[in-house]
Amino acid sequence: MNQTIALVTGGFTGESVISLKSADVIARNLDNEKFNVYKIIITRLSWYYEDVKGERFEVDKNDFSLEINNEKVYFDGIFIGLHGSPGEDGKLQGYFDMLGIPYTSCDAITSSLTMNKAYTKAIVSDIQNLFIARSVQLFSTQSGNQEKVNKLQLPYFVKPNNGGSSIGMSKVNDGLDLAEALEKAFKEDDEILVEEFINGREFTIGVYKGRDGVKVLPATEIISSNEFFDFEAKYTPGVSQEITPGRMTDEERDRVDEIVKEVYILLNCRGVVRIDYFLEQGSGNFYFVEINTVPGQTENSIIPQQVRAIGRTIKDFYTELIEVGIG
């Protein structure tokens, strides 16, 4: 008998447009011989399912169910494809935990913690062979933010501490541009992180819990024609070059795999995550950037590329995520 799965998408932030694109790809690649899938769109005003005729059915938030043609639809599990809030910051996970409905992503505590870049770095900083760029955390309610940044060496990145998809992020090469970068980031979040630029090669790598334990996908090397791997470079074809598998020596590959496995386990991750990192020029040191607990699944996204690179179909990969995460 098929399992009934809710594919959750939408959201409350600017990342909602990416969530909807991810959900389209996920929906096309879920095995309809194993799963009955309902795409649930979540906005601030409404949670609903829309059928092929365009008729909308509101979710009963008391038990996360639908009523269609006078019949109740209950869900065996949730595939979370919602980036940003409330799908990546732990809010939905806590709600589903209270209802006792299993889901594919990290749990509420891990999701909430990892949305905060500064807190995440503090936890993983003791992992062997993992390095962290010097940084300062700034708050909109405090004064003297520019003076605090002066402790760092240019260039540096200014980014919302709780955001994703590089929205609100800037690279500052000249101190005269700092005020504009801070204003841009504070429009997205009340907390921002300013960190020194690491001169090196940029990579991102998928890690997931499979049937046989924690698995690491081939890393992707990012070569952006923009100043950095920003929103445009991530989601506009042709703006960045993405090499999968990324160019690393055997030693680098083994060291990276060991580090990201430790990050995954230490943060108590579930499902598939994506970890961004640099290999510093000259030293080859691994510099942790951030972790994404609901990574993009659009046609241009990294995780599908990495899955195909190991010779697997996306359908088979999603089936494994559901079977391990939901049972």
C-alpha positions in Angstrom: 0.0 0.0 0.0 1.3 3.4 -1.0 2.4 5.9 1.7 0.7 9.3 1.7 3.3 12.0 1.7 2.9 15.8 2.0 5.5 17.7 0.0 5.7 21.0 1.9 6.8 24.1 0.0 6.4 27.9 -0.1 7.4 29.8 3.0 7.6 33.3 4.6 10.8 34.6 3.1 12.4 35.6 -0.2 13.5 32.0 -0.6 9.9 30.9 -1.2 10.4 31.3 -5.0 13.3 28.7 -4.7 11.1 26.5 -2.5 8.4 26.3 -5.2 10.9 25.5 -7.9 12.5 22.8 -5.7 9.1 21.3 -5.0 8.3 21.0 -8.7 11.5 19.0 -9.2 10.9 16.8 -6.1 7.3 16.1 -7.1 8.3 15.0 -10.6 10.9 12.6 -9.1 8.9 11.0 -6.3 8.0 7.4 -7.1 4.2 7.4 -7.7 4.2 3.6 -7.5 5.2 3.9 -3.8 3.9 7.3 -2.7 0.7 9.3 -3.0 2.0 12.9 -3.0 0.2 16.1 -2.1 2.0 19.4 -2.6 1.2 21.6 0.4 1.9 25.3 -0.1 2.5 27.3 3.1 2.2 31.1 3.1 1.6 33.5 6.0 -2.1 33.7 4.9 -2.9 30.1 4.0 -1.8 26.5 4.1 -3.4 24.7 1.2 -3.3 21.9 -1.4 -4.4 22.7 -5.0 -5.6 19.9 -7.2 -5.2 19.6 -11.0 -8.4 21.6 -11.5 -7.1 24.5 -9.5 -9.4 23.9 -6.6 -7.8 24.7 -3.2 -8.3 22.7 0.0 -7.2 24.3 3.2 -5.1 22.3 5.6 -6.6 21.6 9.0 -3.8 22.7 11.3 -5.2 20.8 14.2 -3.9 17.6 12.8 -2.3 18.6 9.4 -4.9 16.9 7.3 -7.0 17.7 4.3 -10.7 17.1 3.6 -11.3 16.3 -0.1 -14.7 15.2 -1.4 -15.9 14.6 2.2 -13.0 12.3 2.9 -10.1 13.0 5.3 -6.5 12.7 4.0 -3.9 12.0 6.7 -0.2 11.9 6.0 2.3 9.1 6.8 5.2 11.6 6.5 6.4 14.9 5.3 9.0 15.7 2.7 10.2 19.2 3.6 11.1 21.2 0.5 10.7 24.6 2.1 13.8 26.8 2.3 14.0 29.5 5.0 11.3 30.1 7.5 9.3 28.1 8.6 10.7 25.0 7.0 14.4 25.3 7.6 14.4 27.1 11.0 12.8 24.4 13.1 9.3 25.9 13.3 7.6 23.3 11.1 9.7 20.5 12.6 8.5 21.3 16.1 4.9 21.4 14.9 5.2 18.0 13.2 6.9 16.6 16.3 3.9 17.6 18.4 1.6 15.9 16.0 3.8 12.8 15.8 4.3 13.0 12.0 7.8 12.0 10.8 9.6 14.1 8.2 12.7 14.0 6.0 14.8 16.9 7.4 16.8 17.6 10.5 14.8 17.9 13.8 13.6 21.1 15.3 16.6 21.8 17.5 19.2 21.2 14.8 17.2 23.1 12.2 16.9 26.1 14.5 20.5 26.1 15.6 22.0 25.7 12.1 20.0 28.7 10.8 22.2 30.8 13.0 25.6 30.8 11.3 27.6 32.1 14.3 26.2 29.6 16.7 26.8 26.7 14.2 30.5 27.7 13.8 31.0 27.8 17.6 29.8 24.2 17.9 31.8 22.7 15.0 35.0 24.8 15.7 36.7 22.0 17.7 36.4 19.4 14.9 39.9 18.3 13.9 41.2 19.9 10.7 38.2 22.3 10.5 39.1 26.0 10.4 36.8 29.0 10.9 37.4 32.5 9.4 37.7 35.4 11.9 34.4 37.1 12.2 32.2 39.5 14.3 28.5 39.1 15.0 26.5 42.4 14.8 23.0 43.2 16.1 20.7 46.0 14.8 19.8 47.0 18.3 23.4 47.7 19.2 25.6 50.7 18.3 29.2 50.9 17.1 28.8 48.1 14.5 31.2 49.7 12.1 33.9 50.1 14.8 33.6 46.3 15.6 34.2 45.4 12.0 37.4 47.4 11.9 39.0 44.6 13.9 38.8 42.4 10.8 41.0 42.6 7.7 39.6 43.5 4.3 38.1 42.0 2.2 35.2 40.5 4.1 31.7 39.1 3.6 28.6 40.7 5.2 25.7 38.3 5.5 22.4 37.9 7.4 23.1 35.5 10.3 19.9 33.6 9.8 19.3 33.8 6.1 19.9 31.6 3.1 20.4 31.6 -0.7 23.0 34.5 -0.3 20.0 36.9 0.0 21.3 40.2 1.6 24.9 39.1 1.3 27.8 41.4 0.1 31.5 41.2 -0.4 33.2 44.3 0.9 36.6 45.2 -0.7 36.7 48.8 0.5 35.8 50.0 3.9 33.8 52.9 2.3 31.3 50.3 1.1 30.7 48.8 4.6 27.7 51.0 5.6 25.8 50.0 2.4 26.5 46.3 3.0 25.4 46.5 6.6 22.2 48.2 5.6 21.5 45.6 2.9 22.0 42.7 5.4 20.0 44.3 8.2 17.0 44.5 5.8 17.0 40.7 5.9 17.8 40.0 9.6 18.3 41.7 12.9 21.6 39.8 13.3 24.4 39.8 10.8 27.8 38.1 10.5 30.9 39.8 9.1 33.7 37.4 8.4 37.1 37.7 6.7 37.5 36.5 3.2 39.4 33.3 2.7 41.5 33.2 -0.4 40.9 29.7 -1.8 38.8 27.4 -3.9 35.1 27.2 -3.1 33.2 23.9 -2.7 29.9 22.6 -1.6 29.1 19.0 -0.6 26.1 16.9 0.1 25.9 14.6 3.2 22.9 12.4 4.0 21.7 9.6 6.2 21.2 6.5 3.9 20.2 3.0 4.5 23.8 2.1 5.4 24.6 5.2 7.6 26.1 8.6 6.9 27.1 9.0 3.2 29.0 11.8 1.5 28.2 12.8 -2.1 31.0 14.1 -4.5 31.9 17.7 -3.8 31.1 20.4 -6.3 33.7 23.1 -7.0 32.2 26.6 -7.6 33.8 29.0 -10.0 31.6 32.1 -10.1 31.8 34.8 -12.8 30.3 37.2 -10.1 32.3 38.5 -7.2 31.1 35.5 -5.2 28.6 32.7 -5.3 25.6 35.0 -4.8 21.8 34.5 -5.5 22.2 35.1 -9.2 25.2 32.8 -9.5 23.3 30.0 -7.6 20.1 30.1 -9.6 20.9 31.6 -13.0 22.3 29.2 -15.6 25.7 30.1 -17.0 26.7 32.6 -14.3 28.8 30.1 -12.4 30.8 27.1 -13.4 30.0 24.0 -11.2 32.5 21.1 -11.5 31.2 17.8 -10.0 33.3 16.1 -8.8 35.3 19.1 -7.7 39.1 19.1 -8.4 40.8 17.8 -5.2 43.6 15.5 -4.5 43.0 12.1 -2.9 44.3 13.4 0.4 42.0 16.5 0.2 39.0 14.3 -0.7 39.5 11.9 2.2 40.1 14.7 4.7 37.0 16.7 3.5 34.8 13.5 3.7 35.9 12.9 7.2 35.3 16.5 8.3 31.8 16.8 6.8 30.8 13.5 8.3 31.8 14.7 11.7 29.9 18.0 11.2 26.8 16.0 10.2 27.1 13.7 13.3 28.0 16.5 15.7 25.0 18.6 14.7 22.7 15.6 14.9 21.6 16.0 11.2 19.0 14.0 9.4 18.0 13.7 5.8 20.3 15.4 3.2 22.3 18.6 4.0 24.7 20.7 2.0 27.9 22.0 3.6 29.8 24.9 2.0 33.6 25.3 2.5 36.8 26.7 1.1 40.2 25.0 0.7 42.6 27.8 1.5 45.1 28.7 -1.2 48.6 27.4 -0.3 47.7 25.6 2.9 44.8 23.6 1.6 43.1 24.1 5.0 39.4 23.3 5.2 37.4 26.5 6.1 33.8 25.8 7.1 31.3 28.4 5.7 27.8 27.2 6.6 25.4 24.2 6.5 22.1 24.1 4.7 19.6 21.7 6.2 17.0 22.0 3.4 19.3 22.4 0.3 17.9 23.5 -3.0 16.5 20.8 -5.3 15.8 22.9 -8.5 17.0 21.9 -11.9 20.1 24.0 -11.4 20.8 23.0 -7.8 23.8 21.2 -6.5 22.4 18.1 -4.7 20.8 16.7 -7.9 24.1 17.2 -9.7 26.0 15.3 -7.1 23.5 12.5 -7.0 23.7 12.0 -10.7 27.5 12.1 -10.5 27.5 8.8 -8.5 25.3 7.2 -11.1 22.0 7.3 -9.2 18.7 8.6 -10.2 17.0 11.4 -8.3 13.9 9.2 -7.9 15.9 6.5 -6.2 17.7 9.0 -4.0 14.4 10.6 -2.8 13.0 7.2 -2.1 15.9 6.4 0.2 15.5 9.7 2.0 11.8 9.0 2.6 12.4 5.4 3.7 15.1 6.3 6.1 13.6 9.5 7.4 10.0 8.4 7.6 10.1 4.6 7.6 
